[in-house]
Amino acid sequence: MYEPLLSRTHDLASAFLETIDTRPVNARATFATLLAALGGPIPDGPQDPMMVIDHLVRSAEPGLVASAGPRYFGFVTGGSLPAAVAAEWLASTWDQNAALHVLSPAMSAIEEVAAGWILDLLRLPPTASVGFVTGATMANVTALAAARHEVLRRAGWDVEAFGLQGAPRLTVVAGAEAHASIRSACRLVGLGASTIVSVAADSQGRMRAGSLAEALARIDGPTIVCAQAGNVNTGAFDPLAAIADVTGRHAAWLHVDGAFGLWAAASPSRRHWLDGADRADSWTIDGHKWLNVPYDCGMAVVAHPAAHRAAMGQTAAYLIRAASEERDGMDWTPEASRRGRALPVYAAIASLGRRGLADLVERCCEGATQMAARVGALPGARVLNDVVLNQVLVRFTSRGGVNVTPAVMERVQTSGVCWAGGTSWAGEPAMRISISGWRTTPEDVAASADAIGAAFDAVR
Ligand SMILES: *Cc1c(COP(=O)(O)O)cnc(C)c1O
């Protein structure tokens, strides 16, 4: 019953993957065209699934972005390793619910193993708990909920029972260049975004540890400090050891948002940026960025499993709970029913091995260095950041001295050769180039640098 349909789908999927490095990187269709192709009235009755899939693929095709290909440098976007894609297919095929051990002993065991591997590879405490969530935003929410639980518990307050109404005042401190999702996480856990105490950052976007010490000296009561490993624009790391010294003195909870930066721990040449990271209380990691697993996948890691479980766990008479040596995945995540999100993580790590992961991280970093050298050598272009990881920030100035970065970016984005996004850095437009995909070769970097150079020539 499934065979012809899945074979056909396999052929369509393979055709996409086999041509991903030659198809235009950008989408060609407008939103309106896609709506026209995909929309229309709901069919009155059943349709042949094969026709449904054929129509879906034909209609969606011009709106697809080759973000899993080798020359997509927007946001921080990893591709998908072959083993991870295959495992992701199995997650759908098996259709297991990873909420409880009793629902799927296999998913429970795979999560447990993948969690241990993540802690090992990223040099985090082996006793930490790991929740498999949709991405770094939900990992930040999960970690901040665990943090909120623990710092208020120490202040004698049960936030899970009574919420924040009447609770001791809790202060969140974050660097001025913290990721936007820290603000949304604070909103979601009832702490508010405007109440975050902002600590000055340096020219690379790193929180200043001295300014953090001054800020904490003025704060009484339960405190959560959000540091960052890997600034989304510059790739820079907050000085984590100095920050851990300060938070330790103030008994504040230290959270490290290392959505992509924590993967540097896998690389012998880059892991020194993470010195002190293991002293934090919680961490955020993305799988769909640098581990190169398909969307969506993130991990919330907490050094205090009791706080993590207290913040996330649910109980009900019908929820048959695992024996103590088994794992119920929903203890560590905001959701109960979930797909087998750890499956592609398991497959990615198993297929890469320690050396393969180190190599993936280092190749991306070397690609960024190569890109910075090539683009930075264009007259009128300036690399704005210290290229310490996989991120390059560039500004393009015309012969007349005008910042023409937005016009260069538009040409690059419609070139189909590569794709890079924009940001504002030091108050001015800049192009962000993020190299996070396993397929990117030095040739891809060279071809992309040429395309960026041609775009700049055209507007300069
Ligand atoms: C990408 C990123 C996020 C948000 O990640 P999602 O997976 O898109 O939710 C949070 N923090 C940092 C530092 C990031 O780079």
The ligand as an SDF file (V2000), in Angstrom:
LIG
                    3D

 15 15  0  0  0  0  0  0  0  0999 V2000
   19.8630   30.7830   15.9260 C   0  0  0  0  0  0  0  0  0  0  0  0
   20.0070   31.2190   17.3330 C   0  0  0  0  0  0  0  0  0  0  0  0
   18.9180   31.1860   18.2080 C   0  0  0  0  0  0  0  0  0  0  0  0
   17.5260   30.8080   17.7690 C   0  0  0  0  0  0  0  0  0  0  0  0
   17.5310   29.5480   17.2320 O   0  0  0  0  0  0  0  0  0  0  0  0
   16.2620   28.8160   16.6100 P   0  0  0  0  0  0  0  0  0  0  0  0
   16.7520   27.4420   16.4330 O   0  0  0  0  0  0  0  0  0  0  0  0
   15.9820   29.5330   15.3240 O   0  0  0  0  0  0  0  0  0  0  0  0
   15.1290   28.9200   17.5530 O   0  0  0  0  0  0  0  0  0  0  0  0
   19.1520   31.5250   19.5240 C   0  0  0  0  0  0  0  0  0  0  0  0
   20.3630   31.9220   19.9370 N   0  0  0  0  0  0  0  0  0  0  0  0
   21.4280   31.9920   19.1050 C   0  0  0  0  0  0  0  0  0  0  0  0
   22.7470   32.4310   19.6350 C   0  0  0  0  0  0  0  0  0  0  0  0
   21.2870   31.6380   17.7800 C   0  0  0  0  0  0  0  0  0  0  0  0
   22.3340   31.6900   16.9500 O   0  0  0  0  0  0  0  0  0  0  0  0
  1  2  1  0
  2  3  1  0
  2 14  2  0
  3  4  1  0
  3 10  2  0
  4  5  1  0
  5  6  1  0
  6  7  2  0
  6  8  1  0
  6  9  1  0
 10 11  1  0
 11 12  2  0
 12 13  1  0
 12 14  1  0
 14 15  1  0
M  END
$$$$
